[in-house]
Amino acid sequence: MYRFLLTSRWWAINVFAVLSIPVCLYMGSWQLSRFETRVDSHREQQTQADEAKAAAAEPLRELLPVSTETFGRRATATGRYDAGHQLLVPNRSLDDRQGFYVLTPLRTDDGKAIPVVRGWLPGDADSKADTAAVPAPPTGQVSVTGSLQASESPRSKGVRSAGGLPEGQLGIISAASLVNILPYEVYDAWLTTPKAEGALTPVPPTAAPNSGLDLKAFQNLGYTGEWFVFAGFVLFMWFRLFRREVEAAKDLALGITPDQPEDAKAPKGTEDGEAPETPATEEPKAAESTTRP
């Protein structure tokens, strides 16, 4: 009955099922491992953030270049604020409100500068009424302590295109975007201070890139379910085709073929042993006699 499994058609079906099911299970397991890795990374990041808050601030040079271990650590730098090159970073949200960052370069003793986000203001960076509330940076030699952040990229969360920005505004906080604006070298990092002056609101540190439970992590979890569903679908279709082939073989053994014509329908009235009805005929009319006078 199962000789059909030896046909070339079923050889192809069996090979496809045997190869596709393990591939789907492997891809599902791989996506699940990616999700678990992101979960572990998120936990490690939370632990490192708690340790960084409790740890003492370290010199900026000892924490550069920025890595996953030094991201978010407290760094200290000494120098003078360059108020003449203060920049505004528009389209930045804080507590579901739109506003802009106030970024001021801090020139250190070695001549390089570290961008410092001194705070956030609500409103539009193009509006004179909003920018008038920006307080001036401290003068003279200052020591700044803040959270170390890595340079942003156009794909960073919350970062919008910098195209068409007016003079004095910056779209992306990075050394690459500042090299054509500032007349001196800039560290490939930036600081955000825990305290702000005047009307400024402190900017909380951002999460390290490619870590944490972001949208990509839950995409990995969704892909995991999809691959397992694909494996189940292949198995379901194999059993469905197998069952249909077995039923066809049974019908063929009983002499039933798919192209067999249906039996002719019995005439009306033969059901239950009744005789077929015959149509009633009209009685012939008697011929009218005609007499001639």
Secondary structure, DSSP 8 states (H G I E B T S, - for coil): --GGGGSHHHHHHHHHHHHHHHHHHHHHHHHHHHHHHHHHHHHHHHHHHHHHHHS--EEGGGG-S--TTTTT-EEEEEEEE-GGG-EEEEEEEETTEEEEEEEEEEEETTS-EEEEEEEEEES-TT-HHHHTT------SSEEEEEEEEE---TTSTT----TT--TTB-SS-SHHHHTTTSSS-B-SEEEE-S---TT-B-------TT-SS-HHHHHHHHHHHHHHHHHHHHHHHHHHHHHHHHHHHHHHHTT--TT--------TT-GGG--------------------
